[in-house]
Amino acid sequence: MQALLPTRSTLPLFDVAASRRIEARALAHSPDLMERAGLAVAKLALALRRGEGPIWIACGPGNNGGDGRVAARRLSEIGLPVHVGHTAPPQPSLVIDALLGLGLNRPPDAALQTTIAAMQTCGATILAVDLPSGLLADTGQAAGGAAVRADHTLALLTLKPGLFTGEGRGYGGQLWFDDLGITPDEVASADLLGPSPLPQRNPTSHKGSHGQVLIVGGAPGMQGAARLAARAALACGAGRVYVDLLGLPATEPADPGQPELMRGRLADLPQAVGVVGCGAGPTIADALPALLREAPKLVIDADALNAIAADDELQTLVRARTAGSTLLTPHPLEAARLLGCDTSAVQADRLAAASELARRLACTVVLKGSGSIIASPGERPAICASGGPALATAGSGDVLAGWLGGLWAQQPGASGHAIACAGVDAHGRAGEAGGVLRAGDLIERLAARR
Ligand SMILES: NC(=O)C1=CN([C@@H]2O[C@H](COP(=O)(O)OP(=O)(O)OC[C@H]3O[C@@H](n4cnc5c(N)ncnc54)[C@H](O)[C@@H]3O)[C@@H](O)[C@H]2O)[C@@H](O)CC1
């Protein structure tokens, strides 16, 4: 058993169907899986229990409840007070939620919701077995809006995507994992991202060795967004960073507070990685056809995404680009506009939404939000487990776009998918802080890890 986050390497995630197949094959040669699962739960319960009161174990009708009953027996065997039932005992020292796991197939009914509410209000730490009851393992949504908000979740046998994206991080609490001694014999449904190595700098290199980035955006009144993206690309190590500030005379400095940045235009920088859309406003639609036809690599964000969503011809140009050369970074509302649906439909199944958008536009998609998804045609989707609420601040998306552009400039041979995985994870890890991070601080934290 191990605490899971932050991840030290990329880990495989298995959806319900794949987990079922792994479980069925494992049971053929290891019929004691439930014993192992219950023992793992009992061990973690021992470590988490606070006080002398009974450990309350709420068991459901299936094997998730079976795990709970094994844990109850194990804990009783060592003399601990245990209460198995759907109502709270006085002053429990821990709650074990073993109501529903992988087998959830409908929203919890009123009786179950009453038990969930009792768990939530009894004041003890909640340990969920495999999944918080009510949380859908594939999507990270609460079925019918009702699920246990656990303090800890011990995932068993496999890690499920729903623990890491959508609302999953909010329901799972601190995550633990026990593979029950089984090596999965299935292709993973998705990857949980681990850290990627940063581009190496050769001792004999010069600024020309580290590529060029061209930021296109920053309409009047919104230049800060383009400048944040530019500063992030510079901090990432791009050799030269240029800014095309829409509507600002070319004689004006790119960024008075960052003299390393230069003004530039697509026509003069045919090799630069384009980062397009940060604070761009609707006029970006005029610049997009040339950028989509000519820029060798593009990171497309914000207003550029909205322009593409509103224009079939721009969508055709996106699809016509070389495979692996285009990276879109929508938040859920932008993704919904591109897909022609509403935000709740995107959030209901983030993996599916990102994969569908990647398929439709033939490019890499970073669907931002808790548990960002990276999806590309022909690649296994990835979920970013790093990051947190400190990133929910103005400008953090501009910093991500710039950082991705900076990474790509230094690794021109990498696909959009590889750049997105590396950059999104680095951005998330740098954003793991208490309170709120200003976007400028986020750049400093990213640079410090460089
Ligand atoms: N089979 C085994 O040996 C193992 C089982 N494991 C455990 O088994 C779990 C999966 O077991 P199951 O497939 O039995 O599924 P669950 O125990 O999650 O639930 C299935 C049962 O709950 C009912 N149900 C579903 N949604 C409900 C709702 N909203 N309200 C009320 N009842 C509802 C179903 O009709 C079914 O009877 C995993 O999550 C894990 O905890 C793991 O420990 C691995 C080993």
PDBQT file of the ligand as one rigid body, heavy atoms in Angstrom, charges set to zero:
ROOT
HETATM    1  N1  LIG A 501     -14.290  -9.606  -6.346  1.00  0.00    +0.000 N 
HETATM    2  C1  LIG A 501     -13.263  -9.442  -5.517  1.00  0.00    +0.000 C 
HETATM    3  O1  LIG A 501     -12.698 -10.370  -5.001  1.00  0.00    +0.000 OA
HETATM    4  C2  LIG A 501     -12.781  -8.076  -5.281  1.00  0.00    +0.000 C 
HETATM    5  C3  LIG A 501     -13.661  -7.035  -5.148  1.00  0.00    +0.000 C 
HETATM    6  N2  LIG A 501     -13.252  -5.784  -4.880  1.00  0.00    +0.000 N 
HETATM    7  C4  LIG A 501     -14.234  -4.860  -4.358  1.00  0.00    +0.000 C 
HETATM    8  O2  LIG A 501     -15.470  -5.107  -4.976  1.00  0.00    +0.000 OA
HETATM    9  C5  LIG A 501     -16.004  -3.914  -5.476  1.00  0.00    +0.000 C 
HETATM   10  C6  LIG A 501     -16.872  -4.226  -6.632  1.00  0.00    +0.000 C 
HETATM   11  O3  LIG A 501     -17.843  -5.129  -6.168  1.00  0.00    +0.000 OA
HETATM   12  P1  LIG A 501     -19.247  -5.304  -6.859  1.00  0.00    +0.000 P 
HETATM   13  O4  LIG A 501     -19.055  -5.571  -8.276  1.00  0.00    +0.000 OA
HETATM   14  O5  LIG A 501     -20.004  -6.313  -6.081  1.00  0.00    +0.000 OA
HETATM   15  O6  LIG A 501     -19.899  -3.877  -6.760  1.00  0.00    +0.000 OA
HETATM   16  P2  LIG A 501     -20.288  -2.987  -5.508  1.00  0.00    +0.000 P 
HETATM   17  O7  LIG A 501     -20.012  -3.671  -4.238  1.00  0.00    +0.000 OA
HETATM   18  O8  LIG A 501     -19.703  -1.686  -5.729  1.00  0.00    +0.000 OA
HETATM   19  O9  LIG A 501     -21.876  -2.809  -5.673  1.00  0.00    +0.000 OA
HETATM   20  C7  LIG A 501     -22.652  -3.709  -6.365  1.00  0.00    +0.000 C 
HETATM   21  C8  LIG A 501     -23.989  -3.875  -5.682  1.00  0.00    +0.000 C 
HETATM   22  O10 LIG A 501     -24.517  -2.622  -5.352  1.00  0.00    +0.000 OA
HETATM   23  C9  LIG A 501     -25.786  -2.432  -5.978  1.00  0.00    +0.000 C 
HETATM   24  N3  LIG A 501     -25.912  -1.022  -6.306  1.00  0.00    +0.000 N 
HETATM   25  C10 LIG A 501     -25.320  -0.357  -7.298  1.00  0.00    +0.000 A 
HETATM   26  N4  LIG A 501     -25.648   0.956  -7.235  1.00  0.00    +0.000 NA
HETATM   27  C11 LIG A 501     -26.441   1.090  -6.146  1.00  0.00    +0.000 A 
HETATM   28  C12 LIG A 501     -27.100   2.174  -5.553  1.00  0.00    +0.000 A 
HETATM   29  N5  LIG A 501     -26.989   3.395  -6.054  1.00  0.00    +0.000 N 
HETATM   30  N6  LIG A 501     -27.818   1.988  -4.454  1.00  0.00    +0.000 NA
HETATM   31  C13 LIG A 501     -27.922   0.761  -3.924  1.00  0.00    +0.000 A 
HETATM   32  N7  LIG A 501     -27.348  -0.334  -4.439  1.00  0.00    +0.000 NA
HETATM   33  C14 LIG A 501     -26.607  -0.170  -5.557  1.00  0.00    +0.000 A 
HETATM   34  C15 LIG A 501     -25.774  -3.348  -7.159  1.00  0.00    +0.000 C 
HETATM   35  O11 LIG A 501     -27.077  -3.695  -7.564  1.00  0.00    +0.000 OA
HETATM   36  C16 LIG A 501     -24.999  -4.529  -6.595  1.00  0.00    +0.000 C 
HETATM   37  O12 LIG A 501     -25.830  -5.342  -5.802  1.00  0.00    +0.000 OA
HETATM   38  C17 LIG A 501     -14.823  -3.032  -5.747  1.00  0.00    +0.000 C 
HETATM   39  O13 LIG A 501     -15.166  -1.689  -5.761  1.00  0.00    +0.000 OA
HETATM   40  C18 LIG A 501     -13.916  -3.422  -4.591  1.00  0.00    +0.000 C 
HETATM   41  O14 LIG A 501     -14.262  -2.705  -3.428  1.00  0.00    +0.000 OA
HETATM   42  C19 LIG A 501     -11.847  -5.488  -4.769  1.00  0.00    +0.000 C 
HETATM   43  O15 LIG A 501     -11.517  -5.432  -3.448  1.00  0.00    +0.000 OA
HETATM   44  C20 LIG A 501     -10.986  -6.491  -5.496  1.00  0.00    +0.000 C 
HETATM   45  C21 LIG A 501     -11.330  -7.868  -5.132  1.00  0.00    +0.000 C 
ENDROOT
TORSDOF 0
